[in-house]
Amino acid sequence: MFRSRTRALAALTAPAVSLTLILSAAPAAASPAGGEKHPIPGFTDENSAWQRRYEKQFSAVPSAKVARDLDAELASEPGLATTTGDWRRVQRIVARFKSYGLKPEVTTYYAYLSMPERVKVEMTAPDRRTLPVKEKKRPWQKHFDDVIPGHNGMSPSGDVRGEVVYANYGRPEDFALLEKNGVSVKGKIVLARYGAVFRGIKPREAARRGAKGVLIYSDPADDGFTKGKVYPEGPWRPADGIQRGSIAQIQLAAGDPQTPGWPAVKGAHRIPPSEAPMLKDLVPTTPISYGAAEPLLRALKGAEVPKEWQGGLPFTYRFGPGGTEVHLDLKNKFEVRPLWNVTVRVPGSEHPEQEVILGAHHDAWAYGSSDNLSGTENVLQVGRGLGKLLEKGWRPKRTIVLATWDGEEYGLFGSTEYAEERARQLRNAVAYVNMDGAGGSNFGPSTTPALDQSVIDATKEVQWPGTDGTLYEAWKKQNDGKTPIGRIGGGSDFQAFFQRYGVPAMDLGSSTTGSAGQYHCSCDDHYWMSNFGDPTWGYHTAMSRLVGIVALRLANADVVTLGYRPYAAETARYLADFTDEQRKRLGSVVVDVSRSVAQAKAWQDAARALQARADEALRDGDTAAFRRLNDRIMQAERDLLTQDGLPGRPWYKHQMYAPGIDTGYATQRLPALYDALFVDRDVRTAKAYEARLYRSLRDATRTLDPRGDG
């Protein structure tokens, strides 16, 4: 995955909404009489019984043995995007789909990306030593020569020397604190630790302040020996473990950097790299292990850092400069290279033009058992289950698309190019379901508010390993009786579908304690997953059942279960928070959003009325009303787009959610308003975007108004 799915980082990057109080429809729960279940939301009584029958048959198919065998096969060699290992992985996926009776297609796109040709990091003062840039091979790791050294994808090349300055997490506020303490990074090499924000923010902030280069390391306080036993004795990051990862500026755009907004097919028009938003404001950057960072930090002079900057190594951290000097020599080869998506279409029997898309990326920085073969293997298990149903004559009512994407790790390449090429067809997409790290004990979903209840309902149908109950019950137990659902921000393949084209989306994942320790490391391998991540492979199996049930319900519902009443209520709260933030930061309200608040409440009323109309149609079996209702329900999320895009980053079009401009991963609510007013300090633009938001909310209200049904 582009971002780490750890519980700690999730708390920072995706503030969750507890759905114990926000419900868009009655949950599918056991009836007090006779153990019968209520109808599934969105289904008539008759079709609900039909649906449950096939859900039961589907759920019997995913197995722990298949999960284990898939991972042993797919993780047998590294799968870095566009490499020979990646191509062999694609062929294995294709063969599996075919064995399930499905018809996979491989689509090639062409992306501009970097490959490391030389990575050299030397400590030149006070001692001279060459630092390691790759982990040591473990006996069970095959094709280890194909594992690339530590690499920050899309970093420019460079041969630079300088004194070192320690910048904590490399956030804007960290650099501000350095400046407050009289420490300049101009002409220096910045040493920053991973975490808190997207890694691409760190070199951007360093470059803006004149740094020559950046080293990023994983501190043991965050994912190493201070947490517990390290690999291979435990799940946490070993001293030689390196977190690879792209520094492409995905908060500005996603996909192939040279084709922003159009598909990177053969012969496509390409902008020069110097004009690509994703490559802006970068300096030579490479990751190192905490074992390599230790001598750099130990020798560093200068004032002691504050308590919150102290890491897990056994000495006092200091700001620098002084004491430590480094030579960083990077030669990265940039070129346009082919990458390969694998897709399967299971055509719908009644509405083949409407699609439910289930996707996960198959590329990895090394072996990638967790990130993201766990997701890919779940897509394959769903495909296997659908194949069994098709053998019995079953067909989904809407088309189900299964996809494994390539190039996610560099900048969400494969999924974005697919979405950009199929922009017209995506107008009829019901939802996109993403999996990126989906094989652990701790469940963690993120969604558009419209899909919250769909997630909750599906978790009640899946037995959770290691418990006597369902995933829903385990989820609540893990979270003090709540069911926290994050809002989609940045860092995985949902971005183009949701934030550019307005397709309702959810990201369903699960991770085991210690998962951060193998993130983007060569230790993310079959051994790690077999011993620490999911030794019984039961969580993989349960997640396959979960995403399969979610997809089946979205594909077969008489009335699509997208709930806009809680969405509208959240929107009103976002607007109130924006007003409060103006008072806090500016001392007064300069952008009045009161009319948008009133419109959000009107949208909520329209959603309530539409739900009542849908409930009536379902009770009556009014099939003529289903199509009209579904057309309205599917349009409402798209009404929240602005065709001009967000200020300063027009690739993004969703007015409710975007990656944070200074965090990269964290969800920014009302991004146009916050960016314009608090980042750009442009009141005029903020007011203009408030007017656009008001019009979008008005359109969404009209879309859902049931009086338009005639």
C-alpha positions in Angstrom: 0.0 0.0 0.0 1.1 3.6 -0.6 0.5 4.2 3.1 0.9 2.0 6.2 -2.2 0.5 7.7 -1.2 0.7 11.3 -3.6 1.4 14.1 -1.4 4.3 15.3 -1.2 5.9 11.9 -4.8 5.3 11.2 -5.6 7.3 14.3 -3.6 10.2 12.9 -4.6 10.0 9.3 -8.3 9.1 9.3 -10.3 10.4 12.2 -13.1 7.9 12.5 -16.8 8.3 12.9 -18.6 6.1 15.4 -21.7 4.7 13.9 -23.3 3.7 17.2 -25.5 6.8 16.8 -25.5 7.4 13.0 -27.6 4.9 11.1 -28.9 5.2 7.6 -31.0 2.0 7.6 -32.1 -0.8 10.0 -29.3 -3.3 10.4 -29.6 -6.9 9.2 -30.1 -8.5 12.6 -31.5 -11.7 14.0 -35.2 -11.6 14.6 -36.4 -12.4 18.1 -38.8 -15.1 16.8 -37.5 -18.3 15.3 -34.0 -17.1 14.5 -35.2 -15.7 11.2 -33.3 -12.8 9.8 -34.9 -9.5 8.7 -34.7 -8.7 5.0 -31.4 -7.3 3.9 -31.6 -3.5 3.5 -32.2 -2.7 -0.1 -33.9 -6.0 -0.9 -37.5 -7.1 -1.1 -38.4 -10.0 1.2 -38.3 -12.5 -1.7 -35.0 -11.3 -3.1 -33.5 -11.1 0.4 -34.1 -14.8 0.8 -32.5 -15.4 -2.7 -29.5 -13.3 -1.8 -28.9 -15.0 1.6 -29.0 -18.4 -0.1 -26.2 -17.4 -2.5 -24.2 -15.6 0.2 -24.2 -18.8 2.1 -23.0 -20.8 -0.9 -20.3 -18.2 -1.6 -19.1 -18.0 2.0 -18.4 -21.7 2.0 -15.8 -21.3 -0.8 -12.9 -19.2 0.6 -10.5 -21.4 2.6 -7.4 -21.0 4.7 -5.5 -23.6 2.6 -6.2 -21.7 -0.6 -5.1 -18.4 1.0 -1.8 -20.0 2.2 -1.2 -21.6 -1.2 -1.8 -18.4 -3.0 0.6 -16.5 -0.9 3.3 -19.2 -1.1 3.0 -19.0 -4.9 2.6 -15.2 -5.4 5.2 -14.2 -2.8 7.8 -16.6 -4.1 9.7 -13.8 -5.8 9.7 -9.9 -5.6 7.0 -8.2 -7.6 8.2 -4.6 -8.1 6.0 -2.9 -10.7 7.2 -3.2 -14.3 9.8 -5.8 -13.6 10.1 -9.4 -14.8 9.0 -10.6 -11.4 5.9 -8.4 -11.6 5.1 -9.9 -15.1 5.4 -13.4 -13.8 3.2 -12.5 -10.9 0.6 -11.2 -13.4 0.7 -14.5 -15.3 0.2 -16.5 -12.1 -2.9 -14.3 -11.3 -4.2 -14.8 -14.8 -3.8 -18.6 -14.5 -5.6 -18.7 -11.2 -8.6 -16.7 -12.5 -8.8 -19.0 -15.5 -8.7 -22.1 -13.3 -11.9 -20.7 -11.6 -13.7 -20.6 -14.9 -13.3 -16.8 -15.4 -12.0 -14.8 -18.3 -9.2 -12.4 -17.2 -7.9 -9.7 -19.3 -4.4 -8.0 -19.1 -4.3 -4.3 -19.9 -1.0 -2.5 -20.4 -0.4 1.1 -19.5 2.9 3.0 -19.7 4.1 5.0 -16.7 7.1 7.2 -16.1 9.0 6.0 -13.1 12.4 5.6 -11.4 14.6 2.6 -10.9 17.7 2.8 -8.7 21.0 2.3 -10.5 23.3 3.5 -7.7 22.5 4.1 -4.0 25.5 5.1 -1.9 25.3 6.6 1.6 28.5 7.4 3.4 29.1 8.9 6.8 32.1 11.2 6.2 32.5 12.8 9.7 33.4 12.3 12.4 34.1 8.8 11.2 34.1 7.5 7.7 32.0 4.5 7.0 29.8 3.2 4.2 26.2 2.6 5.4 24.1 -0.4 4.3 21.4 0.3 1.8 19.8 -3.1 1.6 18.7 -5.8 4.1 20.6 -9.0 4.6 19.2 -12.1 2.9 17.3 -14.6 5.0 17.7 -18.3 4.1 14.1 -18.7 3.0 14.1 -15.7 0.7 14.4 -16.6 -3.0 15.4 -14.3 -5.9 16.8 -11.9 -3.3 19.1 -10.3 -5.9 15.9 -9.0 -7.5 15.0 -7.0 -4.3 16.0 -3.5 -5.0 18.1 -1.5 -2.4 16.3 1.1 -0.3 14.6 3.5 -2.8 12.3 6.4 -2.5 10.5 6.2 -5.8 10.5 9.3 -8.0 13.4 10.9 -6.1 15.7 12.9 -8.4 19.3 11.7 -8.7 22.1 13.7 -7.0 25.6 13.6 -5.6 25.5 15.8 -2.5 27.6 16.3 0.7 26.7 18.2 3.8 26.2 18.4 7.5 23.2 16.6 8.9 20.2 18.1 10.7 17.7 16.0 12.5 14.1 17.0 11.7 12.0 14.6 13.6 9.1 13.5 11.3 9.8 16.2 8.7 6.4 17.9 9.1 6.0 21.6 8.4 5.7 22.2 12.1 9.0 20.3 12.7 10.8 22.5 10.3 9.2 25.5 12.0 10.5 24.3 15.4 14.0 24.0 13.9 13.8 27.6 12.7 12.5 28.7 16.1 15.6 27.2 17.6 17.9 28.9 15.1 18.7 25.8 13.1 18.8 26.2 9.3 18.7 23.2 6.9 19.9 25.3 4.0 22.8 23.5 2.3 22.4 20.6 4.8 21.2 17.0 4.5 18.1 16.4 6.5 17.6 13.2 8.5 13.9 12.6 9.3 12.1 9.6 10.6 9.2 7.9 9.0 5.7 8.4 10.3 3.0 11.1 11.1 2.8 12.3 7.5 3.2 10.9 4.0 6.9 10.4 3.3 6.7 12.8 0.2 6.0 15.8 2.5 9.4 15.4 4.2 11.6 16.1 1.1 9.1 18.8 -0.1 9.5 20.7 3.2 13.2 20.2 3.2 13.5 21.4 -0.4 11.5 24.5 0.3 14.1 25.4 2.9 17.1 24.8 0.8 18.3 21.4 1.9 20.6 19.4 -0.4 19.1 16.0 0.3 17.1 13.9 2.7 17.6 10.6 4.5 14.4 8.9 5.9 14.7 6.2 8.5 12.3 4.1 10.5 12.9 4.8 14.2 12.7 1.9 16.6 10.3 4.0 18.8 7.8 3.7 16.0 8.1 0.2 14.6 11.3 -1.4 15.9 12.7 -3.2 19.0 11.0 -0.9 21.6 7.7 -2.5 20.5 8.7 -6.1 20.9 10.7 -8.9 19.2 12.0 -8.0 15.7 12.0 -10.1 12.5 12.7 -13.0 12.2 12.1 -13.7 15.9 9.1 -11.3 16.0 6.9 -9.1 13.8 8.7 -5.7 14.4 11.3 -4.1 12.1 14.8 -5.3 12.5 17.9 -3.0 12.6 18.6 -3.6 8.9 14.9 -3.2 7.8 14.4 -0.4 5.3 11.0 1.2 4.4 11.0 1.8 0.7 8.3 4.0 -0.8 7.4 6.6 -3.3 7.8 10.4 -2.7 5.6 11.4 -5.7 3.4 14.3 -4.6 0.1 12.3 -4.5 -1.7 15.1 -2.6 -1.5 17.0 -6.0 -2.4 14.2 -8.4 -2.2 10.5 -8.9 -1.3 8.1 -11.7 1.4 8.4 -14.3 3.0 11.8 -13.7 3.2 12.6 -17.4 -0.4 12.0 -18.2 -2.4 13.7 -15.4 -6.1 13.4 -16.2 -5.9 11.1 -19.3 -4.9 7.5 -19.7 -1.2 6.5 -20.2 -1.8 4.3 -23.2 0.7 3.8 -25.9 1.3 7.0 -27.9 -0.4 9.2 -25.3 0.5 12.8 -25.1 3.0 13.4 -22.3 4.0 16.5 -20.5 7.6 17.1 -19.6 8.7 15.8 -16.2 9.5 19.4 -15.2 5.8 20.3 -15.5 4.4 17.2 -13.7 2.7 18.2 -10.4 3.7 14.9 -8.8 7.4 15.6 -9.2 7.4 19.1 -7.8 9.7 20.4 -5.0 11.9 17.4 -4.5 15.5 16.8 -3.6 17.6 13.6 -3.7 16.0 11.4 -1.1 16.6 7.8 0.1 15.5 5.6 2.9 17.9 3.9 5.4 17.4 1.5 8.3 17.7 2.6 12.0 20.8 0.5 12.2 22.3 2.8 9.5 20.9 5.9 11.1 22.3 5.1 14.6 25.9 6.4 14.0 24.6 9.5 12.3 22.3 10.4 15.2 24.8 9.4 17.9 27.5 11.7 16.6 25.2 14.6 16.0 26.0 17.9 17.9 23.8 20.8 18.8 21.0 21.4 21.3 19.0 18.5 22.7 15.7 17.9 21.0 12.4 18.2 22.9 11.0 15.1 24.5 8.5 14.5 21.7 11.4 14.4 19.2 13.4 11.7 21.1 13.3 8.3 19.4 14.0 4.8 20.6 17.8 4.6 20.2 19.7 4.6 23.5 21.2 8.1 23.5 20.1 11.7 23.5 18.9 13.0 20.1 20.2 16.4 19.0 19.2 18.9 16.3 22.6 19.4 14.7 24.3 20.6 12.6 27.7 19.6 13.7 29.5 16.4 14.3 27.9 14.4 11.5 28.5 14.8 7.8 27.2 12.6 5.0 27.8 11.9 1.3 24.6 10.9 -0.5 25.1 9.6 -4.1 21.9 8.6 -6.0 21.6 7.6 -9.6 18.0 6.8 -10.5 17.0 5.9 -14.0 13.7 7.5 -15.1 11.9 6.0 -18.1 8.5 5.1 -19.4 7.9 1.4 -18.6 4.9 -0.9 -19.2 2.7 -2.1 -16.3 -0.1 -4.6 -16.2 -3.6 -4.6 -14.7 -5.6 -7.8 -14.5 -9.4 -7.5 -14.7 -12.3 -9.9 -14.8 -15.9 -9.0 -15.7 -18.8 -11.0 -14.5 -21.7 -9.5 -16.6 -24.9 -8.5 -14.9 -28.1 -10.2 -15.9 -30.4 -7.1 -15.5 -28.2 -4.0 -15.4 -24.9 -5.0 -17.1 -24.0 -1.4 -17.6 -23.9 -0.8 -13.8 -20.7 -2.0 -12.2 -19.4 -2.9 -8.8 -15.6 -2.9 -8.9 -13.5 -4.8 -6.4 -9.8 -4.1 -6.5 -6.4 -4.6 -4.9 -2.9 -3.9 -6.1 -0.6 -6.8 -6.8 2.8 -4.9 -7.1 5.1 -4.7 -4.1 8.4 -3.1 -3.2 9.8 -6.6 -2.4 7.8 -9.8 -1.8 4.7 -8.1 -0.4 2.8 -10.8 1.4 1.0 -8.2 3.4 1.3 -5.3 1.1 -0.6 -6.2 -0.9 -0.8 -9.8 -1.8 -3.2 -10.1 1.1 -5.6 -7.9 -0.9 -4.8 -9.6 -4.2 -5.4 -13.0 -2.7 -8.7 -11.9 -1.4 -9.8 -10.8 -4.9 -8.7 -14.2 -6.2 -10.7 -16.0 -3.5 -13.8 -13.9 -4.3 -13.2 -14.8 -8.0 -13.1 -18.5 -7.0 -16.4 -18.1 -5.1 -18.1 -16.3 -8.0 -16.8 -19.1 -10.3 -18.6 -21.7 -8.1 -21.8 -19.7 -8.2 -21.6 -19.3 -12.0 -21.3 -23.0 -12.4 -24.7 -23.3 -10.7 -26.3 -20.9 -13.1 -26.3 -17.9 -10.9 -25.7 -14.4 -12.3 -25.3 -11.1 -10.5 -27.9 -8.5 -11.4 -25.2 -5.9 -12.0 -21.8 -6.5 -13.4 -19.0 -7.3 -10.9 -15.5 -6.3 -12.0 -12.5 -8.0 -10.2 -9.2 -6.2 -10.6 -5.6 -6.4 -9.5 -3.8 -3.2 -10.1 -0.1 -2.6 -11.0 2.1 0.3 -10.0 0.2 1.4 -6.9 3.4 1.7 -4.9 4.8 4.4 -7.2 1.8 6.6 -7.3 -1.5 4.6 -7.8 -0.6 4.1 -11.4 -2.6 1.1 -12.6 -6.0 2.0 -10.9 -5.7 5.6 -12.0 -5.0 4.9 -15.6 -7.9 2.4 -15.7 -10.3 5.0 -14.2 -9.1 7.7 -16.6 -9.5 5.5 -19.6 -13.0 4.4 -18.4 -14.2 7.7 -17.1 -17.4 7.5 -19.2 -18.3 4.0 -18.0 -17.6 5.0 -14.4 -20.7 7.2 -14.6 -22.6 3.9 -14.1 -20.3 2.5 -11.4 -22.3 1.7 -8.2 -19.2 1.5 -5.9 -15.5 0.8 -5.8 -14.4 -1.6 -3.0 -10.6 -1.5 -2.2 -8.4 -3.8 -0.2 -4.9 -2.8 0.7 -3.5 -4.9 3.6 -6.3 -7.3 4.4 -5.0 -10.2 6.4 -4.9 -9.4 10.1 -6.9 -9.4 13.3 -7.7 -5.7 13.6 -10.4 -4.6 11.2 -10.2 -1.0 9.9 -12.6 0.3 7.3 -12.7 3.7 5.6 -15.6 4.8 3.4 -17.7 7.5 2.0 -20.5 8.1 4.6 -23.0 6.8 2.1 -21.5 3.2 2.5 -21.1 3.1 6.3 -24.1 1.0 6.9 -23.3 -1.4 4.1 -20.0 -2.2 5.9 -21.7 -2.6 9.3 -24.3 -4.9 7.9 -21.8 -7.1 6.1 -19.6 -7.5 9.2 -22.6 -9.1 11.0 -22.5 -12.0 8.4 -18.9 -13.0 8.9 -17.5 -15.3 11.6 -14.2 -13.7 13.0 -11.3 -16.0 13.7 -10.3 -16.5 17.4 -13.7 -15.5 18.6 -17.1 -17.1 19.2 -18.9 -14.4 17.2 -19.0 -12.2 14.2 -16.6 -9.6 12.8 -19.1 -7.0 13.9 -18.8 -8.2 17.5 -15.0 -8.4 17.5 -14.8 -4.9 15.9 -16.9 -3.4 18.7 -14.9 -5.2 21.3 -11.6 -3.9 19.9 -13.0 -0.3 20.0 -14.8 0.0 23.4 -18.2 -0.9 22.0 -18.0 1.4 18.9 -17.7 0.7 15.2 -15.2 3.4 14.0 -15.2 4.1 10.3 -12.6 6.5 8.8 -13.2 8.8 5.9 -11.3 8.2 2.7 -8.2 10.3 2.4 -5.1 9.4 0.4 -2.7 6.6 -0.2 -4.4 3.8 -2.1 -6.3 2.8 -5.2 -9.6 4.3 -4.3 -8.4 7.8 -5.0 -9.2 8.1 -8.8 -12.5 6.4 -8.4 -13.8 8.4 -5.5 -11.9 11.7 -5.5 -11.8 12.3 -9.2 -14.9 10.6 -10.6 -17.2 10.5 -7.6 -17.7 6.7 -7.4 -18.8 5.8 -3.9 -15.9 3.9 -2.4 -14.8 1.9 0.6 -11.4 0.6 1.8 -11.7 -2.6 3.8 -8.5 -3.7 5.6 -7.3 -5.6 8.6 -3.8 -5.7 10.2 -2.1 -7.5 13.0 -0.2 -5.8 15.8 3.3 -5.5 14.5 2.3 -5.0 10.8 4.2 -1.7 10.7 7.4 -3.6 11.3 7.4 -5.2 7.8 5.9 -2.3 5.9 7.8 -1.9 2.6 10.6 -4.0 3.9 12.1 -7.2 2.4 10.8 -8.8 5.6 7.2 -8.5 4.2 7.3 -12.0 3.0 5.6 -15.4 3.3 7.6 -16.2 6.4 6.4 -13.0 8.2 2.8 -13.7 7.3 3.0 -17.4 8.2 4.6 -16.8 11.6 3.2 -13.4 12.7 0.6 -11.8 10.4 -1.9 -14.6 10.0 -0.5 -18.0 10.9 -3.8 -19.8 10.4 -4.7 -17.8 7.3 -8.1 -17.4 8.9 -8.2 -13.6 8.7 -7.5 -13.8 5.0 -10.4 -16.1 4.6 -12.8 -14.0 6.7 -11.8 -10.9 4.8 -12.5 -12.7 1.5 -16.0 -13.6 2.8 -16.6 -10.0 3.9 -15.6 -8.3 0.7 -17.5 -10.9 -1.3 -20.7 -10.3 0.6 -20.3 -6.5 0.3 -19.8 -6.9 -3.5 -22.7 -9.3 -3.9 -25.1 -7.0 -2.0 -24.1 -4.0 -4.0 -24.5 -5.9 -7.2 -27.9 -7.5 -6.4 -29.8 -4.9 -4.3 -33.2 -3.9 -5.6 -32.5 -0.4 -4.3 -28.8 0.4 -3.9 -28.0 1.0 -0.2 -26.2 4.3 -0.3 -27.3 6.3 2.8 -27.2 10.1 2.3 -29.0 11.2 5.5 -26.0 10.7 7.8 -23.8 12.0 5.0 -25.7 15.3 5.0 -25.6 15.5 8.7 -21.8 15.1 8.7 -21.5 17.8 6.0 -23.4 20.2 8.2 -20.9 19.4 11.0 -17.9 19.9 8.7 -19.2 23.4 7.8 -19.8 24.3 11.5 -16.2 23.1 12.2 -14.9 25.3 9.4 -16.7 28.3 10.9 -15.2 27.6 14.3 -11.8 27.2 12.7 -12.0 30.6 11.2 -12.7 32.2 14.6 -9.8 30.2 16.1 -7.3 31.0 13.4 -8.4 34.4 12.1 -10.4 35.9 14.9 -13.5 36.3 12.8 -15.6 34.6 10.1 -14.5 35.9 6.7 -16.2 33.1 4.6 -19.9 32.7 5.5 -21.1 29.2 5.0 -24.5 29.6 6.6 -26.4 29.0 3.3 -24.4 25.8 2.7 -25.3 24.6 6.2 -29.0 25.2 5.5 -28.6 23.4 2.2 -27.0 20.5 3.8 -30.0 20.2 6.2 -32.3 20.4 3.2 -30.2 17.6 1.6 -30.7 15.6 4.8 -34.5 16.1 4.6 -34.5 15.0 0.9 -32.5 11.9 1.8 -35.0 11.0 4.6 -37.9 11.4 2.2 -36.1 9.3 -0.5 -35.4 6.6 2.0 -39.1 6.5 3.0 -40.0 6.2 -0.7 -37.5 3.4 -1.1 -38.8 1.5 1.9 -42.3 1.8 0.4 -41.2 0.5 -3.0 -39.4 -2.4 -1.4 -42.5 -3.4 0.7 -44.7 -3.1 -2.4 -42.2 -4.8 -4.8 -42.5 -1.8 -7.0 -39.9 -2.7 -9.6 -40.7 0.3 -11.8 -39.7 2.5 -9.0 -36.4 0.8 -8.4 -34.7 2.1 -11.5 -35.8 5.7 -10.8 -34.6 5.4 -7.2 -31.3 3.9 -8.2 -30.6 6.6 -10.8 -31.0 9.2 -8.1 -29.1 7.4 -5.4 -26.1 6.7 -7.7 -25.9 10.4 -8.9 -25.8 12.0 -5.5 -22.1 11.4 -4.7 -21.2 12.7 -8.1 -23.1 15.9 -7.4 -20.3 16.7 -4.9 -17.7 17.1 -7.5 -16.5 20.4 -8.9 -15.4 20.1 -12.5 -12.7 22.8 -12.1 -11.0 20.8 -9.5 -9.6 21.9 -6.1 -7.6 25.1 -5.9 -4.0 24.4 -6.8 -4.6 20.7 -7.5 -7.3 20.4 -10.2 -6.8 16.7 -10.6 -8.9 16.3 -7.4 -12.5 17.1 -7.8 -14.4 15.9 -4.7 -15.4 18.8 -2.5 -15.9 16.8 0.7 -12.7 14.7 0.9 -9.1 14.9 -0.3 -5.7 14.0 1.0 -4.3 16.7 3.2 -2.1 19.2 1.4 0.4 19.1 4.2 -0.1 15.4 5.3 -0.6 13.5 2.0 -2.5 10.7 3.7 -4.8 12.3 6.3 -8.3 13.1 5.2 -9.0 16.8 4.6 -12.7 17.5 4.9 -13.9 20.4 2.8 -10.5 20.6 1.1 -11.2 23.5 -1.2 -12.3 25.8 1.6 -9.5 24.8 3.9 -6.8 25.0 1.2 -7.9 28.3 -0.2 -8.4 30.1 3.2 -5.8 28.5 5.5 -3.1 27.4 3.1 -3.3 30.0 0.3 -4.7 32.8 2.5 -7.0 33.6 -0.4 -10.4 34.8 0.9 -11.8 35.5 -2.6 -11.1 32.0 -3.8 -12.5 30.5 -0.6 -15.7 32.4 -1.2 -15.9 31.3 -4.8 -15.5 27.6 -3.7 -18.2 28.1 -1.0 -20.5 29.1 -3.8 -19.6 26.0 -5.8 -20.2 23.8 -2.7 -23.6 25.4 -2.1 -24.6 24.7 -5.7 -23.4 21.1 -5.4 -25.4 20.6 -2.2 -28.4 22.1 -3.9 -27.9 19.7 -6.9 -27.6 16.7 -4.5 -30.8 17.8 -2.7 -32.7 18.0 -6.0 -31.3 14.7 -7.1 -32.7 12.9 -4.0 -36.0 14.8 -4.0 -38.5 11.9 -4.4 -41.1 14.3 -5.8 -39.0 14.1 -9.0 -40.2 10.5 -9.4 -43.4 11.6 -10.9 
